[in-house]
Each structure stands twice: as C-alpha cells, then as structure tokens.
Amino acid sequence: MDVGADEFEESLPLLQELVQEADFVGLDIEFTGLRSNLSGPQQISLFDLPSEWYLKTRQSIQQFTICQIGLSVFSAIEGEANKYIAHSCNFFLFPTTFGILDSEFSFQASSVQFLNQYGFNYNKFLKNGIPYMNEEQEKKIRHDILTGNWRVRSSPDKDQIKAVIDKVTRWLDLAKEGDWMTLPGIAGFQAFEVQLVLRQALPDIWTVLKDEGVVVKKVSKQHRWYLQNTSCDQESCWKENILLSARGFSVFFQMLVKAQKPLVGHNMMMDLLHLHEKFFRPLPESYDQFKQNIHSLFPVLIDTKNVTKDIWKEMNFPRVSNLSEVYEVLNSDLNPTKNSGPEIVHASRCEKYVLLKVAHLLLQKIHGIDPVPESSFPQYLDVLAPYVNQVNLIRAGVRKINFSGPDYPSIRPPILILSIKRWPGVSEQQVYHKFQNLCKFDVRRLTRSQFLLLTNKFKDVRNVLKEYRGHPTLCISLYRYWRHSPDVNCVLQVCGIVTAWALLAFIFGRSGP
C-alpha cells in the first residue's frame, strides 16, 4: 500500500497497533542520493577506520534526503505454528516546509536512474509527501507556535497565504455576522497553517477544518473570544494539533522507537544514518555518540546482508549482489529448507522476505534435522544472536559495525606497499588505473615514490604479488609498519643521529686531559 500525506493521519492508529503487536519490523529506505562526490582525502576508502568513514559519510547524509520508506510489520499468528502475517506499506516523504523550516537537498543522477528503474512515483513524493522533522527542528517550531512568534517564511507559502487573506478580506467586506465561506483544496498541516495565519490577521473571523476544506465564518469579537477559550478548541490545544500535523512521519518514528521491536534491514547502515539525522537529531560529530544513540533508539538490529554473507560462504551458494537475488537463492532448490520454512500470510503486496528464511536455515543447521519442530520467532532470535547489532559496512577498514560494543578488528587482506622507479610525478589515480585490469585496489600515497595498496579480496593480493614478482620498475611487497612507515624511519634516524653524537662526545670526552 502506498501512503502519502493525504492518507497518513488516518492510518496512524492502525500502524501503532500493528507495531505494538509485531515480532519484528522490516525497513527499506530510498534516498535522493547516496554519497557526495568527494575526492582526495575525503573520498571513502578501505583505509578508513569506522570513525573516519562515519565523518566522511555524515556530509552526504546532510546533503540528500529520504523520499520513500518501505515498512513491513511481521507478527506470529496466534495458535498456528511457524505462521506469520506481514503488513507492508510504502511511505512517501517530503521535508516539512513550515514556518522557519525550508530544507535544501540534492538529487544524484545514479539514484534517480535507480528509482526510475523501479517505477518510483515522483508525484506522490513531491506533491503528497508526508512531512517530517527531527527533535531539534520540532523544538524551534514548537517555541515559535506556542509563543506566537510563528511566521510564514518560504516564498510559495507566502504567495498562497497572501492570496487566501486577500480572498477572505474581500468576502468580509460584504459578509454579515454568521455568514461563512469555504476555502477548498487545502489539506494536511497546510490547512492548520492557513487557519493560524487567518486567525492572527483577522480578529472578526473563525475557522474550522472540514472534509471540503477550511471553512471561514464571520463572528463578533465577543464570540471570537468565547470560541478561542472553549474546551474543545482552546488555542494552546489547537496549536499542539498544528505541531502534531507538521511532525508527520516523525510521530510514527517515535511510536517505532517506543515499541523497541527488532529492526531488520539489508545493508542498513545508510538507513540508520538517515533515521538519526531526519527523525531524531542532527548526526553528532562523535562516531561513538552516534553508535550509542542508535543503540538506545533500536536495541536490536539485524542486518540480513551481514547474516547472509556468512551463510553464503558456508553453503557455497552462488554470488549475489542485491536482496532480490538473495531471496531467489533462498527460494530455490539450493536451499535445503526451501519447503519447510515459515509460512507468511501477506495482508498486502510484497511477497518476498529474507530474514525468516535465513533464520530457519540457521536453525536447521544447528538441529541437524528438517523440518525443525515447533519453530518460533524467539528461537529464530536465538540463532541470530551472533549477528544482532552487527551492521554491514561498505568500503571501510572493517567489514561491520558493532552497535552494542567495540567494533571488531579488521580481517581485511594485508596492505601492500608499491615502490616505483623511473616514473616521476606519478599520482594515486595513475597507480589505480595501472592495476585495475588485474584487480581493484584503493591507493594511498606514502612517500613521493611509494604507495599503499588495499583490497577486500585475498586472491587479489596473491595475484598481484605473483604477477609483479621481479618487475624492474614496480616493486610490490607486504607492508610492514616498523619497516616502511616514514614516521618510524624518521624516529629511527633521529635516534641514530643522537646516539652517534653521544658516542662521539663520550669518546672525545675520555681522550681529553
């Protein structure tokens, strides 16, 4: 089911009920872009420590925005063994433009091509996207609304509001007390925005939001005072409703956080970064603080990319590049538990699921029998325990981030050092192109004629060492910090000089009178 701003508020009570009763929630987010076109030291690299990777990626998160969130809520069916019902929705989002909030974001061509490939509905995104804001933005808006300092800031909104005020003012000149008019085509939190402006600008009117639009009624000042202070429409309560409407999807995000259900994604690191930035708080500069915040929001994370990587090696499954291909393998005869896995009843479209199939395969491997008797989601969580809060990391010095403790040490292939003769002025880019037909290395300059090479494949290390053994101008060997580091060499040279001077001073001191 596709959900935009028009349908969102009505669906909130049902969504809250579904999340509260869920065993786990699956998440998939689409963005207007993934990474900024960083270059030089700011480019993402296999040499990056997790903290370095985070600081570089943080810039991209601030530049792009979320355009769609796919959500699947899975619940075990009571009284039926290993049977689940899945409710799936696609939420189209668009940043809140309200008062002082007027976000800027970029599109990346490759991301647009990807969205086009899967028939993304740009009209739903741009014209009917659900608003959202993070906690910091909410505090600013709340203060402005409740203190009466709220103003329309964006030009399109100003033009719309001015046209509405002009229309109502012309009508007021001819209207009698008790007369009313309707402003059609104004919905969502913009309807609250229009009412707020009208009430501030015109002391002899009252407004009510109905299905057909905003209804404006001419009233006396005494009746206006009465309406503002009645229990059903006190101004403070009404302004809270405005804020609630402007928060949009952020209301559901808080429901999700409060429910504390396991959150499942595939290659979900970018999803988590955007969730923090767009709905919680701006990403902190501290990588450790980011990890603590995410773990507090979502104590149980399961990244199916991380889970399937290990299983694929052990089961010798064919190589896959995306979630759809993962599902196809798990749903094929290659999977020994294909016909005994959990049954999913789909309340809406989206019939491909991965986590339960993978968990069932793990459970079967532990018990050594198939079908596994009385499989349940708590049993699945037990077998998934080694993977909980371990999120896959693309192109960094480690393969995954541990959100519930220290990150694990790198198990990447060893770093190589390239020493070059008779190639003056060579750049990192030229070195990269030199080896790209054989294997792909990340390249980092060490000295004027030396470069570090790093890959994520052990076979690439073996191949390049074999291919360039004895090469006359390109000497490649394993990098040894104590042997090759310029810093260590500098320290050793200084120590050598100091030692030599000390020895000379000792010798000449003894030969004196």
Beta strands, then each sheet from edge to edge (+ up, - down):
strand 1: 2-3
strand 2: 24-31
strand 3: 66-76
strand 4: 83-92
strand 5: 180-183
strand 6: 205-210
strand 7: 213-218
strand 8: 263-265
strand 9: 301-303
strand 10: 343-346
strand 11: 390-392
strand 12: 400-402
strand 13: 416-420
strand 14: 442-445
strand 15: 450-454
strand 16: 474-478
sheet 1: 1+ 4+ 3- 2+ 8+ 9+
sheet 2: 1+ 4+ 10+
sheet 3: 5+ 7- 6+
sheet 4: 11+ 12-
sheet 5: 14+ 15- 13+ 16-
end
